[in-house]
Amino acid sequence: MQAEVITVGSELMLGVTLNTHSQFISRACVPIGVEVAYHTSVGDHADRLAEVIKVAHSRSQLVFLCGGLGPTLDDLTKETLADMLGETLVEDLQWRQRLERHFSKRNTPIPTNNYKQALVFSSGIVFPNEKGTAPGLSITKDGVIYILLPGPPGELKPMFEQQVLPFLHRILPSKEVIYSHPMSFLGIGESALEEELKDLIITSDNPILATYAMDIGVTLRITSHAESEDLAKQLIEPIRNEILSRVGKHCYSESEESLEELVIHHLRNNKQSVATAESCTGGLVVHLLTTVPGASEEVKGGFVSYSNKAKTDIVGVSTQVLKEFGAVSMKAAEQLAEQTRQRFQTDFAISVTGVAGPASSESKPVGLVYIGLAQIGMPTAVLELSLTGDRERIQKSAAKHALFFLLERLKKGETTI
C-alpha cells in the first residue's frame, strides 16, 4: 500500500514550525508494511489544500492529513476534504458534550467556534483525542483511505500510536512486515561510506541499503521485507555483518541511541565517572552528556577553560607547555585531561582544545582540534583531528568526536577513530 503525508499549516510554510510529523508517521508505517512515497506541506488555504488532496487522491491509497482541525477560521482540513469528496459533516453529539465538559472543568464558557470541532464525517470513523479538543477522523472514498490527525505533536503522536495503528492493522490487506535496522557512523562522510558499500547498495534489493547524512555523522538503514519480523531480521544479518567488517570502526550505534546516551549508559553500567575540560567547544561536551536523564551520577563536572589564564589558573596546565607548544597542541590536550581527572577524582576525563574559526590561532589552521582522554591507571591518549565547516559545525563535530573517543575506550579499551 502506498501512502503519503500532507502537513497543513501556514506556520510550516513560514518556517516558524518544524515539520516532524512526516518523519514520525513514515517511521511508524515501516513496520506495518506501508510505504510512504510522498511528503507534502501546504498552508492554511482552502484552494491550495484541495489541489494537494486531489493529487494525493490520484496516486496513493492511504493519505494522512496532519493539522487544520482546530477551532479557528483558518483550520480548514476536514471542511476542504468534505467538499472535495462530496461528503457531509454532521455533529457528533458525544464529542459536543465532551467539549462542553472540557471547558466546564476550566470554568470557562465554550467559545462558539469550538463547536466546529464536533463536526465529523457522516460515513467516517472518529478517533477520540485524549490530549486535546480536536478528534481524529478517517473516511474512505474511491478506495483511498484518509486519516486526519490534530496538529500538536502531543496530541498527534499518542492518537497515532494508540488508535490509528490498531485501525491500520485491522484494515491493511497485506500482512508482510517491513523491518528497518539503523546503523550510526562517525568519522566517515556519507559519500565515503557509500563508496565503501557501493557494491552492496547496488546489488541488494531485499534488503535495501540507504545512507542519510545527519547534522554530524551518517545513518545507514538496512530495510527488508518478509512474512514475519524474524524472517526480515534474518535477511538483514549477513549484510549487517559485511558492513561491520568493512566500516565497523566508525559504527557507534545500532539502536538509534545518541553518543551521549551510550557514553552515560556504559559509565553507569561500570559505575564509572567522567569530567571535562573544554576550550574551543565552550562546554558543549558536558552539555550533551547532561542532557541524558540521571547523568549527575556519572558526570562530576567540567571546566570551560577558554582562555590560557583559565587553563593555567583553574585547570592546572603548566605555563611552560602553553609557551612551548601552544594552547592548541597535543601536550595542552594531554595536560588538560590529566589535571581535570585528578581535580575531579574521576575515572575518566575528556579535554578538547582547537581552532573553531573563523580565523586561525597560534598560526594553526581552522579545524585543527586535539582531544585528550585521561583514565585512571592508563596512559593519556590524544586524538588529532582536521575538521571542516563553519565555526558551529566544527564545535559540534569536535564535541561528538570527543564522545566517540571516550565511547571506544568504554566499549573495548581502544581509542582509534
C-alpha positions, -999 to +999 in steps of 0.1 A: +000+000+000+014+034-010+008+063+014+016+100+017+017+125+044+002+160+040+011+185+067-012+216+069-004+249+084+009+283+073+034+283+102+051+254+084+054+274+052+068+304+070+095+283+087+081+291+122+073+255+130+095+224+121+076+196+104+083+165+125+051+147+117+062+134+083+092+117+098+072+103+127+045+088+106+069+075+080+089+057+106+057+043+122+045+030+088+076+009+080+070-020+104+034-024+092+044-027+055+031+007+044+054+026+020+052+064+024+061+077-010+053+114-007+056+142+019+038+175+011+033+206+032+007+233+024-005+265+041-040+272+056-055+280+022-086+260+010-079+261-027-042+250-024-051+223+001-078+210-022-053+209-051-028+189-029-056+165-018-066+159-055-031+149-064-028+126-034-062+110-043-049+102-077-017+084-066-020+070-031-042+045-013-036+060+022-034+097+029-025+112+062-036+148+068-019+165+098-032+197+112-060+221+104-086+205+128-086+234+153-115+258+161-103+289+142-113+302+107-080+290+091-085+254+103-099+241+071-087+205+066-119+185+072-141+211+056-119+211+024-117+174+023-155+170+027-162+195-001-137+177-024-151+142-017-188+154-017-192+142+019-214+156+046-202+168+080-225+162+109-223+170+146-211+142+169-233+147+200-208+128+222-179+150+211-200+182+216-208+171+252-171+163+257-161+197+246-186+213+270-173+192+299-137+202+289-144+239+292-167+235+322-138+219+341-117+250+333-146+273+345-145+288+310-175+293+287-170+273+255-163+296+225-189+292+198-162+284+172-151+254+192-183+236+183-170+231+148-146+205+163-176+183+170-183+181+132-173+147+118-179+127+085-213+111+084-198+079+070-165+081+087-146+070+119-138+091+149-106+088+169-110+103+203-084+128+214-073+122+250-050+153+250-070+180+232-103+192+218-100+180+181-109+144+174-091+125+147-111+113+117-110+087+089-130+083+058-126+061+027-136+073-008-129+056-041-105+031-024-085+059-008-083+059+030-079+094+046-068+098+081-070+133+097-049+140+127-046+170+150-015+192+145+000+195+180+026+167+184+014+160+220-020+151+205-010+135+172+016+110+185-005+093+212-035+092+189-015+076+161+001+050+184-030+041+204-057+044+179-046+048+143-020+020+143-046-006+156-070+007+130-045+002+102-036-033+114-073-042+110-077-029+075-044-035+058-047-061+031-011-073+033+005-089+063+040-086+050+064-070+076+089-043+067+118-042+092+145-015+093+178-017+111+197+016+117+234+019+120+250+052+131+285+063+120+310+090+129+344+098+114+333+089+078+313+111+054+282+100+036+299+098+002+329+079+017+305+054+034+286+049+002+318+043-017+328+016+008+295-001+005+287+007-032+285-029-044+261-039-016+239-009-022+237-016-060+232-054-059+210-059-028+172-055-034+160-072-003+173-059+020+179-024+006+206+000+019+202+037+021+225+064+037+213+096+053+236+125+062+229+137+098+238+170+113+271+154+125+276+118+112+258+094+089+229+070+094+227+038+073+194+020+072+191-017+061+155-024+053+140-058+044+105-072+039+093-107+047+063-126+061+075-121+097+098-098+116+121-128+124+125-136+087+131-100+079+158-098+105+174-130+091+177-113+057+194-083+072+220-102+093+245-112+065+245-077+051+250-062+085+279-084+093+296-075+059+291-038+067+307-041+101+336-060+086+343-031+063+335+001+083+327-012+117+353+010+134+331+040+125+298+025+138+289+036+173+252+026+175+227+001+161+198+012+182+195+050+173+209+059+207+229+091+207+266+091+215+259+109+248+233+083+258+257+054+250+285+070+270+263+075+300+249+040+298+284+025+297+297+047+326+266+038+346+269+000+340+305+001+350+299+025+379+325+050+365+326+087+362+339+114+339+348+151+339+356+175+311+379+204+302+369+223+271+383+252+252+370+256+216+338+237+223+329+260+252+312+234+273+293+216+246+306+181+256+294+184+291+262+199+279+255+169+257+263+145+285+240+162+309+210+161+285+208+124+295+185+119+325+203+109+357+237+118+343+247+136+376+259+102+389+284+098+361+292+134+352+311+150+380+317+184+364+337+203+339+359+233+331+353+257+303+390+268+300+386+291+271+415+315+279+451+305+286+447+320+321+418+297+328+439+267+315+467+275+339+449+290+370+418+268+370+428+235+354+465+235+362+481+233+327+517+245+330+527+278+315+557+262+300+535+238+279+515+267+267+546+288+259+564+260+242+536+241+224+506+265+225+471+260+237+462+241+206+486+213+209+488+176+218+506+185+251+480+210+261+452+185+255+471+159+275+476+181+305+440+194+304+427+159+305+451+147+332+447+177+355+409+176+351+407+139+361+429+145+391+409+175+403+375+158+400+388+124+411+370+107+382+377+075+363+379+094+330+384+130+318+380+144+283+396+175+270+391+195+238+413+223+225+414+236+190+407+263+164+370+266+156+374+297+134+366+317+115+403+329+119+434+308+126+450+309+160+486+305+171+494+302+134+474+269+134+446+263+108+409+264+114+396+229+121+427+216+139+414+200+171+431+179+198+411+157+221+427+143+253+415+112+271+428+105+306+419+074+325+429+063+360+458+038+357+462+042+319+484+064+297+467+095+284+457+093+248+454+123+224+435+124+191+443+149+164+415+159+141+413+182+110+377+192+109+359+212+082+329+235+081+319+268+098+326+276+135+294+259+148+299+228+128+335+224+139+324+228+176+296+203+172+319+178+153+346+182+179+322+175+208+308+144+190+343+131+183+352+136+219+323+114+230+331+088+203+367+088+216+355+080+251+329+055+240+355+034+222+376+032+253+345+023+274+334-004+249+366-021+240+396-003+256+406+011+222+409+047+210+413+046+172+390+066+151 
